[in-house]
Amino acid sequence: MIYVVATLTIKPETRAEFIAAATACIEGTRKEHGNIAYDLHESVTDPTRMVFVEQWDNAEALVPHRATEHMKTFGRVAVKCMAAPPKIEIITPEKVDVR
């Protein structure tokens, strides 16, 4: 089992657009083979900070996830909304890989 924690900082004026796109992506992702959990959390101290916490059966399940239409659609919106590059942490029993 692996976890993915993706932290994104968005432009304040894009918050509603980002959340709408994320909600659609979450719905599609939760139906994917290998997905155990996929949730979006908003910072209680910084309304521009959004954190996805994902749980997957294994790293192999992430490969088709990146190619899904709902992920591509979300990516097109997210890139316009982000104020900084995302921080992605992939957590396995062996290590934490930060991208």
MMTF fields as JSON, N, C-alpha, C and O atoms, coordinates in Angstrom:
{
  "mmtfVersion": "1.0.0",
  "mmtfProducer": "UNKNOWN",
  "numBonds": 395,
  "numAtoms": 396,
  "numGroups": 99,
  "numChains": 1,
  "numModels": 1,
  "chainsPerModel": [1],
  "groupsPerChain": [99],
  "chainIdList": ["A"],
  "bondAtomList": [4, 2, 8, 6, 12, 10, 16, 14, 20, 18, 24, 22, 28, 26, 32, 30, 36, 34, 40, 38, 44, 42, 48, 46, 52, 50, 56, 54, 60, 58, 64, 62, 68, 66, 72, 70, 76, 74, 80, 78, 84, 82, 88, 86, 92, 90, 96, 94, 100, 98, 104, 102, 108, 106, 112, 110, 116, 114, 120, 118, 124, 122, 128, 126, 132, 130, 136, 134, 140, 138, 144, 142, 148, 146, 152, 150, 156, 154, 160, 158, 164, 162, 168, 166, 172, 170, 176, 174, 180, 178, 184, 182, 188, 186, 192, 190, 196, 194, 200, 198, 204, 202, 208, 206, 212, 210, 216, 214, 220, 218, 224, 222, 228, 226, 232, 230, 236, 234, 240, 238, 244, 242, 248, 246, 252, 250, 256, 254, 260, 258, 264, 262, 268, 266, 272, 270, 276, 274, 280, 278, 284, 282, 288, 286, 292, 290, 296, 294, 300, 298, 304, 302, 308, 306, 312, 310, 316, 314, 320, 318, 324, 322, 328, 326, 332, 330, 336, 334, 340, 338, 344, 342, 348, 346, 352, 350, 356, 354, 360, 358, 364, 362, 368, 366, 372, 370, 376, 374, 380, 378, 384, 382, 388, 386, 392, 390],
  "bondOrderList": [1, 1, 1, 1, 1, 1, 1, 1, 1, 1, 1, 1, 1, 1, 1, 1, 1, 1, 1, 1, 1, 1, 1, 1, 1, 1, 1, 1, 1, 1, 1, 1, 1, 1, 1, 1, 1, 1, 1, 1, 1, 1, 1, 1, 1, 1, 1, 1, 1, 1, 1, 1, 1, 1, 1, 1, 1, 1, 1, 1, 1, 1, 1, 1, 1, 1, 1, 1, 1, 1, 1, 1, 1, 1, 1, 1, 1, 1, 1, 1, 1, 1, 1, 1, 1, 1, 1, 1, 1, 1, 1, 1, 1, 1, 1, 1, 1, 1],
  "groupList": [{"groupName": "MET", "atomNameList": ["N", "CA", "C", "O"], "elementList": ["N", "C", "C", "O"], "formalChargeList": [0, 0, 0, 0], "bondAtomList": [1, 0, 2, 1, 3, 2], "bondOrderList": [1, 1, 2], "singleLetterCode": "M", "chemCompType": "L-PEPTIDE LINKING"}, {"groupName": "ILE", "atomNameList": ["N", "CA", "C", "O"], "elementList": ["N", "C", "C", "O"], "formalChargeList": [0, 0, 0, 0], "bondAtomList": [1, 0, 2, 1, 3, 2], "bondOrderList": [1, 1, 2], "singleLetterCode": "I", "chemCompType": "L-PEPTIDE LINKING"}, {"groupName": "TYR", "atomNameList": ["N", "CA", "C", "O"], "elementList": ["N", "C", "C", "O"], "formalChargeList": [0, 0, 0, 0], "bondAtomList": [1, 0, 2, 1, 3, 2], "bondOrderList": [1, 1, 2], "singleLetterCode": "Y", "chemCompType": "L-PEPTIDE LINKING"}, {"groupName": "VAL", "atomNameList": ["N", "CA", "C", "O"], "elementList": ["N", "C", "C", "O"], "formalChargeList": [0, 0, 0, 0], "bondAtomList": [1, 0, 2, 1, 3, 2], "bondOrderList": [1, 1, 2], "singleLetterCode": "V", "chemCompType": "L-PEPTIDE LINKING"}, {"groupName": "ALA", "atomNameList": ["N", "CA", "C", "O"], "elementList": ["N", "C", "C", "O"], "formalChargeList": [0, 0, 0, 0], "bondAtomList": [1, 0, 2, 1, 3, 2], "bondOrderList": [1, 1, 2], "singleLetterCode": "A", "chemCompType": "L-PEPTIDE LINKING"}, {"groupName": "THR", "atomNameList": ["N", "CA", "C", "O"], "elementList": ["N", "C", "C", "O"], "formalChargeList": [0, 0, 0, 0], "bondAtomList": [1, 0, 2, 1, 3, 2], "bondOrderList": [1, 1, 2], "singleLetterCode": "T", "chemCompType": "L-PEPTIDE LINKING"}, {"groupName": "LEU", "atomNameList": ["N", "CA", "C", "O"], "elementList": ["N", "C", "C", "O"], "formalChargeList": [0, 0, 0, 0], "bondAtomList": [1, 0, 2, 1, 3, 2], "bondOrderList": [1, 1, 2], "singleLetterCode": "L", "chemCompType": "L-PEPTIDE LINKING"}, {"groupName": "LYS", "atomNameList": ["N", "CA", "C", "O"], "elementList": ["N", "C", "C", "O"], "formalChargeList": [0, 0, 0, 0], "bondAtomList": [1, 0, 2, 1, 3, 2], "bondOrderList": [1, 1, 2], "singleLetterCode": "K", "chemCompType": "L-PEPTIDE LINKING"}, {"groupName": "PRO", "atomNameList": ["N", "CA", "C", "O"], "elementList": ["N", "C", "C", "O"], "formalChargeList": [0, 0, 0, 0], "bondAtomList": [1, 0, 2, 1, 3, 2], "bondOrderList": [1, 1, 2], "singleLetterCode": "P", "chemCompType": "L-PEPTIDE LINKING"}, {"groupName": "GLU", "atomNameList": ["N", "CA", "C", "O"], "elementList": ["N", "C", "C", "O"], "formalChargeList": [0, 0, 0, 0], "bondAtomList": [1, 0, 2, 1, 3, 2], "bondOrderList": [1, 1, 2], "singleLetterCode": "E", "chemCompType": "L-PEPTIDE LINKING"}, {"groupName": "ARG", "atomNameList": ["N", "CA", "C", "O"], "elementList": ["N", "C", "C", "O"], "formalChargeList": [0, 0, 0, 0], "bondAtomList": [1, 0, 2, 1, 3, 2], "bondOrderList": [1, 1, 2], "singleLetterCode": "R", "chemCompType": "L-PEPTIDE LINKING"}, {"groupName": "PHE", "atomNameList": ["N", "CA", "C", "O"], "elementList": ["N", "C", "C", "O"], "formalChargeList": [0, 0, 0, 0], "bondAtomList": [1, 0, 2, 1, 3, 2], "bondOrderList": [1, 1, 2], "singleLetterCode": "F", "chemCompType": "L-PEPTIDE LINKING"}, {"groupName": "CYS", "atomNameList": ["N", "CA", "C", "O"], "elementList": ["N", "C", "C", "O"], "formalChargeList": [0, 0, 0, 0], "bondAtomList": [1, 0, 2, 1, 3, 2], "bondOrderList": [1, 1, 2], "singleLetterCode": "C", "chemCompType": "L-PEPTIDE LINKING"}, {"groupName": "GLY", "atomNameList": ["N", "CA", "C", "O"], "elementList": ["N", "C", "C", "O"], "formalChargeList": [0, 0, 0, 0], "bondAtomList": [1, 0, 2, 1, 3, 2], "bondOrderList": [1, 1, 2], "singleLetterCode": "G", "chemCompType": "PEPTIDE LINKING"}, {"groupName": "HIS", "atomNameList": ["N", "CA", "C", "O"], "elementList": ["N", "C", "C", "O"], "formalChargeList": [0, 0, 0, 0], "bondAtomList": [1, 0, 2, 1, 3, 2], "bondOrderList": [1, 1, 2], "singleLetterCode": "H", "chemCompType": "L-PEPTIDE LINKING"}, {"groupName": "ASN", "atomNameList": ["N", "CA", "C", "O"], "elementList": ["N", "C", "C", "O"], "formalChargeList": [0, 0, 0, 0], "bondAtomList": [1, 0, 2, 1, 3, 2], "bondOrderList": [1, 1, 2], "singleLetterCode": "N", "chemCompType": "L-PEPTIDE LINKING"}, {"groupName": "ASP", "atomNameList": ["N", "CA", "C", "O"], "elementList": ["N", "C", "C", "O"], "formalChargeList": [0, 0, 0, 0], "bondAtomList": [1, 0, 2, 1, 3, 2], "bondOrderList": [1, 1, 2], "singleLetterCode": "D", "chemCompType": "L-PEPTIDE LINKING"}, {"groupName": "SER", "atomNameList": ["N", "CA", "C", "O"], "elementList": ["N", "C", "C", "O"], "formalChargeList": [0, 0, 0, 0], "bondAtomList": [1, 0, 2, 1, 3, 2], "bondOrderList": [1, 1, 2], "singleLetterCode": "S", "chemCompType": "L-PEPTIDE LINKING"}, {"groupName": "GLN", "atomNameList": ["N", "CA", "C", "O"], "elementList": ["N", "C", "C", "O"], "formalChargeList": [0, 0, 0, 0], "bondAtomList": [1, 0, 2, 1, 3, 2], "bondOrderList": [1, 1, 2], "singleLetterCode": "Q", "chemCompType": "L-PEPTIDE LINKING"}, {"groupName": "TRP", "atomNameList": ["N", "CA", "C", "O"], "elementList": ["N", "C", "C", "O"], "formalChargeList": [0, 0, 0, 0], "bondAtomList": [1, 0, 2, 1, 3, 2], "bondOrderList": [1, 1, 2], "singleLetterCode": "W", "chemCompType": "L-PEPTIDE LINKING"}],
  "groupTypeList": [0, 1, 2, 3, 3, 4, 5, 6, 5, 1, 7, 8, 9, 5, 10, 4, 9, 11, 1, 4, 4, 4, 5, 4, 12, 1, 9, 13, 5, 10, 7, 9, 14, 13, 15, 1, 4, 2, 16, 6, 14, 9, 17, 3, 5, 16, 8, 5, 10, 0, 3, 11, 3, 9, 18, 19, 16, 15, 4, 9, 4, 6, 3, 8, 14, 10, 4, 5, 9, 14, 0, 7, 5, 11, 13, 10, 3, 4, 3, 7, 12, 0, 4, 4, 8, 8, 7, 1, 9, 1, 1, 5, 8, 9, 7, 3, 16, 3, 10],
  "groupIdList": [1, 2, 3, 4, 5, 6, 7, 8, 9, 10, 11, 12, 13, 14, 15, 16, 17, 18, 19, 20, 21, 22, 23, 24, 25, 26, 27, 28, 29, 30, 31, 32, 33, 34, 35, 36, 37, 38, 39, 40, 41, 42, 43, 44, 45, 46, 47, 48, 49, 50, 51, 52, 53, 54, 55, 56, 57, 58, 59, 60, 61, 62, 63, 64, 65, 66, 67, 68, 69, 70, 71, 72, 73, 74, 75, 76, 77, 78, 79, 80, 81, 82, 83, 84, 85, 86, 87, 88, 89, 90, 91, 92, 93, 94, 95, 96, 97, 98, 99],
  "secStructList": [7, 3, 3, 3, 3, 3, 3, 3, 3, 5, 7, 4, 4, 4, 2, 2, 2, 2, 2, 2, 2, 2, 2, 2, 2, 2, 2, 2, 2, 6, 6, 1, 6, 6, 3, 3, 3, 3, 3, 3, 3, 3, 7, 1, 1, 7, 6, 6, 3, 3, 3, 3, 3, 3, 3, 3, 1, 7, 4, 4, 4, 2, 2, 2, 2, 2, 6, 1, 2, 2, 2, 2, 2, 2, 2, 2, 2, 2, 2, 2, 2, 5, 1, 1, 7, 7, 3, 3, 3, 3, 3, 7, 1, 1, 7, 3, 3, 3, 7],
  "xCoordList": [0.846, 0.0, 0.893, 1.949, 0.449, 1.181, 0.221, -0.992, 0.81, 0.07, 0.69, 1.894, -0.143, 0.325, -0.271, -1.475, 0.594, 0.143, 0.58, 1.774, -0.392, -0.106, -0.59, -1.778, 0.343, 0.018, 0.094, 1.119, -1.001, -1.078, -1.432, -2.26, -0.803, -1.141, -1.817, -1.254, -3.033, -3.801, -3.985, -3.855, -4.287, -4.597, -5.962, -6.901, -6.083, -7.348, -8.576, -9.637, -8.447, -9.593, -10.03, -11.082, -9.233, -9.57, -10.1, -10.333, -10.286, -10.655, -11.904, -11.877, -12.968, -14.22, -14.024, -14.508, -13.322, -13.064, -12.229, -12.5, -11.213, -10.343, -11.143, -11.031, -11.939, -12.704, -13.707, -13.898, -14.344, -15.296, -14.586, -15.087, -13.429, -12.68, -12.161, -12.176, -11.709, -11.206, -12.313, -12.087, -13.499, -14.632, -14.96, -15.205, -14.967, -15.22, -14.108, -14.378, -12.877, -11.736, -11.795, -11.527, -12.139, -12.24, -13.29, -13.063, -14.415, -15.488, -15.003, -15.256, -14.319, -13.796, -12.691, -12.646, -11.799, -10.662, -11.098, -10.517, -12.101, -12.565, -13.107, -13.243, -13.416, -13.905, -12.778, -13.019, -11.572, -10.453, -9.99, -10.042, -9.538, -8.964, -7.702, -6.842, -7.594, -6.414, -6.528, -5.682, -7.562, -7.728, -8.471, -9.519, -7.921, -8.537, -9.214, -10.322, -8.528, -9.079, -8.471, -7.325, -9.264, -8.812, -9.605, -10.787, -8.964, -9.678, -8.945, -7.717, -9.698, -9.149, -9.407, -10.518, -8.358, -8.463, -8.029, -7.101, -8.703, -8.356, -7.7, -8.155, -6.635, -5.969, -6.92, -7.682, -6.877, -7.718, -7.056, -7.7, -5.771, -5.06, -4.723, -4.396, -4.8, -4.449, -5.435, -5.315, -6.404, -7.436, -6.923, -7.671, -5.663, -5.103, -4.347, -3.866, -4.243, -3.502, -4.474, -5.33, -4.32, -5.161, -4.267, -3.17, -4.748, -3.957, -4.793, -5.837, -4.31, -4.906, -4.191, -2.961, -4.95, -4.391, -4.994, -6.209, -4.103, -4.525, -3.967, -2.88, -4.712, -4.25, -4.509, -5.615, -3.469, -3.523, -3.004, -2.206, -3.476, -2.997, -1.486, -0.791, -0.983, 0.451, 0.8, -0.083, 2.084, 2.554, 2.089, 1.896, 1.908, 1.472, 0.091, -0.206, -0.741, -2.085, -2.049, -3.018, -0.938, -0.827, -0.621, -0.984, -0.05, 0.255, -1.014, -1.082, -2.021, -3.237, -4.003, -4.714, -3.87, -4.552, -4.151, -5.002, -2.871, -2.384, -2.93, -2.989, -3.326, -3.794, -5.315, -5.826, -6.04, -7.51, -7.987, -7.316, -9.149, -9.704, -10.029, -9.826, -10.541, -10.864, -9.609, -9.664, -8.491, -7.243, -6.695, -6.19, -6.795, -6.349, -7.182, -6.643, -8.492, -9.387, -9.049, -8.963, -8.859, -8.491, -7.152, -6.998, -6.198, -4.876, -4.924, -4.199, -5.774, -5.896, -6.427, -6.011, -7.333, -7.866, -6.852, -6.591, -6.287, -5.368, -4.17, -3.743, -3.628, -2.444, -2.753, -1.872, -3.976, -4.372, -4.601, -4.475, -4.933, -5.278, -4.085, -4.132, -3.03, -1.908, -1.059, -0.786, -0.653, 0.207, 1.671, 2.567, 1.909, 3.269, 3.259, 2.194, 4.431, 4.466, 3.961, 4.174, 3.297, 2.815, 3.958, 5.019, 3.722, 4.665, 3.976, 2.881, 4.604, 4.01, 4.92, 6.11, 4.352, 5.086, 4.455, 3.251, 5.28, 4.813, 5.429, 6.649, 4.566, 5.001, 4.774, 3.645, 5.865, 5.816, 6.422, 7.007, 6.297, 6.929, 8.454, 9.07, 9.056, 10.505, 11.021, 12.099, 10.242, 10.77, 9.661, 8.512, 10.065, 9.2, 9.905, 11.019, 9.249, 9.794, 9.094, 7.874, 9.858, 9.282, 9.587, 10.735, 8.533, 8.704, 8.236, 8.298],
  "yCoordList": [-1.172, 0.0, 1.236, 1.256, 2.275, 3.53, 4.693, 4.586, 5.793, 7.04, 8.093, 8.086, 8.982, 10.15, 11.367, 11.433, 12.328, 13.584, 14.689, 14.932, 15.349, 16.416, 17.736, 17.911, 18.661, 19.959, 21.008, 21.155, 21.728, 22.74, 24.086, 24.174, 25.121, 26.479, 27.11, 27.161, 27.587, 28.131, 29.642, 30.206, 30.271, 31.703, 31.878, 31.148, 32.828, 32.993, 33.139, 32.604, 33.845, 34.092, 32.854, 32.869, 31.787, 30.56, 29.447, 28.327, 29.757, 28.729, 27.935, 26.705, 28.598, 27.908, 27.037, 25.906, 27.553, 26.782, 25.538, 24.448, 25.724, 24.605, 23.528, 22.348, 23.914, 22.944, 22.204, 21.0, 22.891, 22.233, 21.18, 20.066, 21.531, 20.577, 19.415, 18.265, 19.718, 18.67, 17.703, 16.495, 18.224, 17.377, 16.369, 15.198, 16.81, 15.891, 14.86, 13.689, 15.274, 14.351, 13.315, 12.134, 13.756, 12.851, 11.774, 10.596, 12.175, 11.219, 10.138, 8.953, 10.535, 9.567, 8.704, 7.5, 9.311, 8.576, 7.509, 6.424, 7.799, 6.819, 5.545, 4.525, 5.59, 4.41, 3.615, 2.54, 4.127, 3.479, 2.225, 2.137, 1.262, 0.037, 0.403, 1.125, -0.075, 0.17, 1.352, 1.524, 2.18, 3.316, 2.89, 2.249, 3.252, 2.948, 4.197, 4.132, 5.335, 6.606, 7.744, 7.671, 8.805, 9.976, 11.163, 11.307, 12.008, 13.093, 14.416, 14.45, 15.493, 16.842, 17.513, 17.479, 18.121, 18.847, 20.293, 20.559, 21.207, 22.618, 23.03, 22.648, 23.806, 24.302, 25.167, 25.957, 25.019, 25.86, 27.207, 28.125, 27.333, 28.591, 29.337, 30.523, 28.653, 29.268, 28.797, 27.673, 29.625, 29.196, 28.924, 28.432, 29.236, 28.952, 27.622, 27.212, 26.956, 25.689, 24.518, 24.402, 23.655, 22.472, 21.235, 21.224, 20.202, 18.991, 17.769, 17.498, 17.044, 15.769, 14.684, 14.652, 13.803, 12.64, 11.424, 11.225, 10.618, 9.468, 8.181, 8.171, 7.118, 5.799, 4.836, 4.773, 4.086, 3.177, 1.795, 1.652, 0.787, -0.579, -0.681, -1.326, -0.026, -0.097, 1.018, 1.708, 1.19, 2.246, 2.016, 2.975, 0.781, 0.467, 1.051, 1.372, 1.194, 1.741, 3.218, 3.737, 3.899, 5.314, 5.534, 6.589, 4.566, 4.729, 4.982, 5.994, 4.111, 4.413, 5.619, 6.29, 5.899, 7.053, 8.342, 9.176, 8.503, 9.731, 9.919, 11.042, 8.831, 8.893, 8.971, 9.04, 8.963, 8.995, 10.35, 11.367, 10.34, 11.595, 12.569, 13.774, 12.052, 12.976, 13.625, 14.764, 12.924, 13.494, 14.529, 15.574, 14.239, 15.201, 16.479, 17.583, 16.322, 17.482, 18.313, 19.539, 17.655, 18.364, 19.069, 20.214, 18.412, 18.997, 20.292, 21.239, 20.334, 21.557, 22.724, 23.867, 22.438, 23.491, 23.837, 25.013, 22.829, 23.04, 23.891, 24.757, 23.649, 24.406, 25.899, 26.723, 26.262, 27.668, 28.251, 29.458, 27.398, 27.849, 27.946, 28.685, 27.218, 27.14, 28.414, 29.009, 28.815, 29.97, 29.548, 30.391, 28.256, 27.722, 26.262, 25.649, 25.697, 24.268, 23.414, 23.761, 22.305, 21.438, 20.677, 20.481, 20.26, 19.378, 18.026, 17.925, 16.991, 15.659, 14.716, 14.596, 14.061, 13.088, 11.717, 11.538, 10.76, 9.385, 8.59, 8.471, 8.054, 7.4, 5.909, 5.447, 5.162, 3.71, 3.199, 3.983, 1.919, 1.415, 1.614, 1.678, 1.71, 1.829, 3.261, 3.495, 4.235, 5.594, 6.603, 6.253, 7.88, 8.987, 9.668, 10.173, 9.68, 10.298, 11.629, 11.671, 12.726, 14.06, 14.586, 14.595, 15.025, 15.568, 16.993, 17.622],
  "zCoordList": [0.0, 0.0, 0.0, 0.633, -0.726, -0.743, -0.488, -0.669, -0.065, 0.112, -0.797, -1.052, -1.273, -2.008, -1.318, -1.072, -1.011, -0.421, -1.378, -1.558, -1.984, -2.945, -2.362, -2.091, -2.172, -1.604, -2.709, -3.374, -2.89, -3.937, -3.328, -2.421, -3.833, -3.452, -4.658, -5.751, -4.439, -5.559, -5.416, -4.329, -6.538, -6.532, -5.86, -6.178, -4.943, -4.202, -5.095, -4.776, -6.192, -7.064, -7.851, -8.489, -7.811, -8.548, -7.642, -8.097, -6.379, -5.396, -5.797, -5.77, -6.16, -6.517, -7.753, -7.798, -8.75, -9.971, -9.657, -10.16, -8.817, -8.437, -7.71, -8.042, -6.736, -5.951, -6.825, -6.653, -7.751, -8.657, -9.512, -9.671, -10.058, -10.881, -10.033, -10.472, -8.834, -7.943, -7.55, -7.478, -7.298, -6.908, -8.0, -7.708, -9.254, -10.367, -10.49, -10.757, -10.302, -10.38, -9.255, -9.475, -8.077, -6.928, -7.198, -6.922, -7.726, -8.017, -8.986, -8.769, -10.036, -10.995, -10.423, -10.673, -9.657, -9.101, -8.112, -8.074, -7.324, -6.335, -6.976, -6.3, -8.264, -8.981, -9.641, -10.19, -9.592, -10.265, -9.525, -8.298, -10.324, -9.765, -8.978, -9.484, -7.786, -6.963, -6.029, -5.152, -6.193, -5.306, -4.049, -4.12, -2.911, -1.624, -1.059, -0.525, -1.186, -0.697, -1.497, -1.942, -1.673, -2.435, -1.914, -2.225, -1.126, -0.457, -0.615, -0.695, -0.659, -0.7, 0.642, 1.17, 1.178, 2.437, 2.206, 1.443, 2.865, 2.787, 4.103, 5.181, 4.0, 5.194, 6.01, 5.452, 7.317, 8.178, 8.443, 8.95, 8.101, 8.334, 7.045, 7.086, 5.897, 4.618, 3.555, 3.067, 3.187, 2.238, 0.83, -0.014, 0.569, -0.753, -0.79, -1.846, 0.342, 0.406, 0.412, 1.288, -0.586, -0.742, -0.691, -1.249, -0.018, 0.134, -0.247, 0.348, -1.248, -1.608, -0.812, -0.771, -0.184, 0.498, -0.193, -0.209, -0.761, -1.563, -0.961, -0.383, -1.102, -0.661, -1.815, -2.35, -2.19, -3.332, -2.937, -2.011, -3.663, -3.419, -3.607, -2.821, -4.675, -4.996, -5.971, -6.48, -6.227, -7.127, -8.555, -9.303, -8.938, -10.301, -10.591, -11.742, -9.593, -9.786, -10.17, -10.724, -9.88, -10.228, -11.724, -12.245, -12.417, -13.841, -14.654, -15.351, -14.595, -15.356, -14.805, -15.554, -13.518, -12.911, -13.617, -13.926, -13.87, -14.509, -15.919, -16.418, -16.558, -17.947, -18.079, -19.197, -16.977, -17.057, -17.548, -17.374, -18.16, -18.68, -17.551, -17.698, -16.408, -15.31, -14.731, -14.268, -14.751, -14.258, -15.249, -14.84, -16.536, -17.554, -17.489, -17.566, -17.348, -17.256, -16.023, -16.103, -14.888, -13.668, -13.843, -13.418, -14.454, -14.655, -15.452, -15.149, -16.469, -17.275, -16.436, -16.625, -15.523, -14.651, -13.566, -13.31, -12.937, -11.813, -12.206, -11.442, -13.388, -13.809, -13.914, -13.666, -14.274, -14.343, -12.946, -12.745, -11.998, -10.647, -9.706, -8.723, -9.992, -9.058, -9.04, -10.082, -7.849, -7.655, -7.528, -7.567, -7.377, -7.214, -7.654, -7.732, -7.944, -8.298, -7.132, -5.97, -7.438, -6.359, -5.699, -6.291, -4.477, -3.769, -3.679, -3.127, -4.213, -4.217, -3.43, -3.722, -2.446, -1.639, -1.865, -1.683, -2.262, -2.426, -1.284, -1.173, -0.447, 0.792, 0.677, 0.518, 0.761, 0.745, 2.05, 2.797, 2.336, 3.552, 3.55, 4.614, 2.37, 2.267, 2.373, 2.92, 1.843, 1.782, 1.498, 1.228, 1.571, 1.163, -0.002, 0.143, -1.154, -2.354, -2.548, -2.701, -2.542, -2.685, -4.081, -4.523, -4.764, -6.129, -6.185, -7.241]
}
